[in-house]
Amino acid sequence: MYPMLRAILPASLMVSSLAFLVITTDALSVERGRLTDFPEANDDVDTAHYFPGNPEGKLLSGKSLKVILGFRNSGETTLTVSHIAGSLNSSFRFNMYVTNFSAVTYNSVVEPGKETSFEYMFQIDPQLAGHEFTLALTAFYLDDSEHYSSTFINTSFPVFDPVASFDSKTVFVCGSLLSLAFSATYATLHVTGTLSGVKTLARKILWSTGGSKHDIHHQGLIQRNDWLRDTAWAIH
């Protein structure tokens, strides 16, 4: 009986492993198919998008990012927006998926000639900061007979670390504020007639600081050269 078990167990393990591999492959195929096998877009649909509070569309990792989709039905058939899904892909090969974002279900009806907006939120892993990826977000919708999809974002973006993110606009604003503060202070001193007094005070401080250092140095030099006193090399 034991020899028989030793013969059956490896075969059973191989069958189980093969079954697990098939199931896993099928699951990945379904997930990948959801984001690649898209139906065609409806020609009567127009889309637009923007990032609230983030007009440049800067992708900050580790933060909840919000995008608003504007969806207009210019046709004569009622459409139902079922869901929005997205992914982050390699900027070099679009079919290489870095991460998939959760699909958000809406099931919202858009009548002919009407428009509506949808809010979609996603988050990028902080480990992806410092690299550039292609962001793809797609809206899925249908009418009574067909399914459609419209990819409203398909653009490469750099992913930033929110802690180290300090853009040129912020630097310019800070520099401008410092310049305005300096100009305002200078103008105030000039108008009140105290500018010359400040300059004189600053000059005195500089001279006194330099003079004290010179005196200390001179006195120290004299103390170190007392043995030259009353000679031709004495310091006067």
C-alpha positions as CSV (number, residue, x, y, z in Angstrom):
1,M,0.0,0.0,0.0
2,Y,2.8,2.5,0.8
3,P,4.5,2.1,-2.5
4,M,1.2,2.8,-4.2
5,L,0.7,6.0,-2.1
6,R,4.3,7.2,-3.0
7,A,3.3,6.7,-6.7
8,I,-0.1,8.5,-6.4
9,L,1.0,11.5,-4.3
10,P,3.4,13.1,-6.8
11,A,0.8,12.8,-9.5
12,S,-1.9,14.4,-7.4
13,L,0.4,17.3,-6.5
14,M,1.3,17.8,-10.1
15,V,-2.4,17.9,-11.1
16,S,-3.2,20.3,-8.3
17,S,-0.4,22.6,-9.2
18,L,-1.5,22.5,-12.9
19,A,-5.1,23.3,-11.9
20,F,-3.9,26.3,-9.8
21,L,-1.7,27.6,-12.6
22,V,-4.7,27.4,-15.0
23,I,-7.0,29.2,-12.6
24,T,-4.4,31.9,-11.9
25,T,-3.7,32.4,-15.6
26,D,-7.5,32.6,-16.3
27,A,-7.9,35.2,-13.6
28,L,-5.0,37.3,-14.9
29,S,-6.5,37.0,-18.4
30,V,-9.9,38.2,-17.2
31,E,-8.3,41.2,-15.4
32,R,-6.0,42.0,-18.3
33,G,-8.9,41.5,-20.8
34,R,-11.0,44.0,-18.8
35,L,-8.4,46.6,-19.4
36,T,-7.4,45.8,-23.0
37,D,-10.3,44.3,-24.9
38,F,-12.3,47.5,-25.0
39,P,-15.4,48.0,-27.1
40,E,-15.3,50.9,-29.6
41,A,-16.3,54.5,-28.5
42,N,-19.6,56.0,-29.5
43,D,-19.2,58.8,-32.0
44,D,-21.9,60.8,-30.3
45,V,-20.1,61.0,-27.0
46,D,-17.7,63.8,-26.0
47,T,-15.5,63.7,-22.9
48,A,-13.4,66.2,-21.0
49,H,-11.6,65.9,-17.7
50,Y,-9.7,67.9,-15.1
51,F,-8.0,67.4,-11.8
52,P,-9.6,69.5,-9.1
53,G,-7.1,71.5,-7.1
54,N,-4.4,70.1,-9.4
55,P,-4.7,71.9,-12.7
56,E,-1.3,70.5,-13.9
57,G,-2.5,67.0,-13.3
58,K,0.6,66.3,-11.2
59,L,0.6,62.7,-10.0
60,L,1.6,62.6,-6.3
61,S,2.2,59.1,-5.0
62,G,0.6,58.0,-1.7
63,K,-2.1,60.6,-2.1
64,S,-5.8,60.1,-3.1
65,L,-6.0,61.7,-6.6
66,K,-9.3,62.9,-7.9
67,V,-10.3,63.4,-11.6
68,I,-13.6,64.7,-12.9
69,L,-14.9,63.3,-16.1
70,G,-17.3,65.5,-18.1
71,F,-19.6,63.2,-20.3
72,R,-21.9,64.6,-23.0
73,N,-24.4,62.5,-25.0
74,S,-24.8,64.3,-28.3
75,G,-26.7,61.5,-29.9
76,E,-30.4,60.5,-30.0
77,T,-30.1,57.4,-27.9
78,T,-30.1,57.1,-24.1
79,L,-26.8,55.9,-22.7
80,T,-25.9,54.4,-19.3
81,V,-22.5,54.9,-17.9
82,S,-21.8,51.7,-16.1
83,H,-18.3,52.2,-14.6
84,I,-14.8,53.8,-14.9
85,A,-11.6,51.8,-14.6
86,G,-8.0,52.7,-15.1
87,S,-4.4,51.5,-15.0
88,L,-0.8,52.7,-14.8
89,N,1.3,51.3,-17.6
90,S,4.9,51.4,-18.8
91,S,5.5,54.6,-20.8
92,F,7.6,52.5,-23.2
93,R,5.2,49.5,-23.7
94,F,1.6,50.2,-23.1
95,N,0.7,46.5,-22.7
96,M,3.0,46.3,-19.7
97,Y,0.8,47.0,-16.7
98,V,2.4,48.4,-13.6
99,T,-0.8,48.6,-11.5
100,N,-4.6,48.5,-12.0
101,F,-6.9,50.9,-10.3
102,S,-10.3,49.8,-8.8
103,A,-13.3,50.0,-11.1
104,V,-16.0,52.4,-9.8
105,T,-19.6,51.6,-10.7
106,Y,-22.1,54.4,-11.5
107,N,-24.9,53.0,-13.6
108,S,-25.9,56.6,-14.4
109,V,-28.3,57.3,-17.2
110,V,-27.4,60.2,-19.6
111,E,-30.3,61.3,-21.8
112,P,-29.8,62.5,-25.4
113,G,-28.5,66.0,-25.6
114,K,-27.5,66.0,-21.9
115,E,-24.3,66.0,-20.1
116,T,-23.1,65.0,-16.6
117,S,-19.9,64.6,-14.6
118,F,-18.3,61.7,-12.7
119,E,-15.8,61.7,-9.9
120,Y,-13.1,59.1,-10.0
121,M,-10.4,58.6,-7.4
122,F,-7.3,56.5,-7.4
123,Q,-4.0,56.2,-5.5
124,I,-0.4,55.4,-6.7
125,D,2.0,53.4,-4.6
126,P,4.8,55.6,-3.1
127,Q,7.4,53.1,-4.4
128,L,6.6,54.3,-7.9
129,A,7.7,57.9,-7.3
130,G,10.5,59.2,-9.4
131,H,9.4,57.4,-12.6
132,E,7.3,58.2,-15.6
133,F,4.2,56.1,-16.5
134,T,1.2,56.2,-18.8
135,L,-2.0,56.8,-17.0
136,A,-5.1,55.4,-18.8
137,L,-8.6,56.0,-17.5
138,T,-11.6,54.7,-19.4
139,A,-15.4,55.1,-19.1
140,F,-17.6,52.2,-20.0
141,Y,-21.2,52.8,-21.2
142,L,-24.0,51.1,-23.1
143,D,-27.3,51.6,-24.9
144,D,-30.1,49.1,-25.5
145,S,-28.1,47.1,-28.0
146,E,-24.3,47.8,-27.7
147,H,-21.5,48.4,-25.3
148,Y,-19.0,51.3,-25.7
149,S,-16.0,52.7,-24.0
150,S,-14.1,56.0,-24.2
151,T,-10.6,56.4,-22.8
152,F,-10.5,60.0,-21.6
153,I,-6.9,60.0,-20.3
154,N,-4.1,58.2,-22.1
155,T,-1.0,60.3,-21.3
156,S,2.4,59.9,-19.8
157,F,3.0,61.6,-16.4
158,P,5.9,61.7,-14.0
159,V,5.0,60.3,-10.5
160,F,6.2,62.6,-7.7
161,D,7.0,62.1,-4.1
162,P,4.7,64.5,-2.2
163,V,7.3,65.2,0.5
164,A,10.0,66.2,-2.0
165,S,7.6,67.9,-4.5
166,F,8.5,71.6,-4.7
167,D,7.8,73.0,-8.1
168,S,9.2,76.1,-9.8
169,K,5.9,78.0,-9.3
170,T,6.3,77.7,-5.5
171,V,9.9,78.9,-5.7
172,F,8.9,81.9,-7.9
173,V,6.0,82.8,-5.5
174,C,8.3,82.6,-2.4
175,G,11.0,84.7,-4.2
176,S,8.5,87.3,-5.3
177,L,7.1,87.6,-1.7
178,L,10.6,88.1,-0.3
179,S,11.4,90.7,-3.0
180,L,8.2,92.6,-2.3
181,A,8.9,92.5,1.5
182,F,12.4,93.9,0.9
183,S,11.1,96.6,-1.5
184,A,8.4,97.6,1.0
185,T,10.8,97.9,3.9
186,Y,13.3,100.0,1.8
187,A,10.5,102.3,0.6
188,T,9.2,102.8,4.1
189,L,12.7,103.6,5.5
190,H,13.2,106.1,2.6
191,V,9.9,107.8,3.0
192,T,10.3,108.2,6.8
193,G,13.8,109.5,6.4
194,T,15.3,106.7,8.5
195,L,17.2,105.0,5.7
196,S,20.3,107.2,6.1
197,G,20.3,106.5,9.9
198,V,20.1,102.7,9.2
199,K,23.0,103.0,6.8
200,T,25.0,104.9,9.3
201,L,24.2,102.5,12.1
202,A,25.2,99.5,9.8
203,R,28.4,101.3,8.9
204,K,29.3,101.9,12.6
205,I,28.6,98.3,13.4
206,L,30.9,97.1,10.6
207,W,33.6,99.5,11.6
208,S,33.4,98.7,15.3
209,T,33.5,95.0,14.6
210,G,36.5,95.4,12.2
211,G,38.2,97.8,14.6
212,S,37.8,95.6,17.6
213,K,39.3,92.7,15.8
214,H,42.2,94.8,14.7
215,D,42.7,96.1,18.2
216,I,42.7,92.7,19.7
217,H,45.0,91.4,17.1
218,H,47.3,94.4,17.6
219,Q,47.3,94.1,21.4
220,G,48.0,90.4,21.2
221,L,50.9,91.0,18.8
222,I,52.4,93.6,21.2
223,Q,52.1,91.1,24.1
224,R,53.7,88.4,22.1
225,N,56.6,90.8,21.1
226,D,57.4,92.4,24.5
227,W,61.0,91.1,24.2
228,L,61.5,93.5,21.3
229,R,60.7,96.6,23.4
230,D,63.3,99.4,23.3
231,T,64.9,97.8,20.2
232,A,64.9,99.0,16.5
233,W,62.3,96.3,15.8
234,A,59.8,97.3,18.5
235,I,56.2,97.8,17.4
236,H,54.8,101.3,18.0
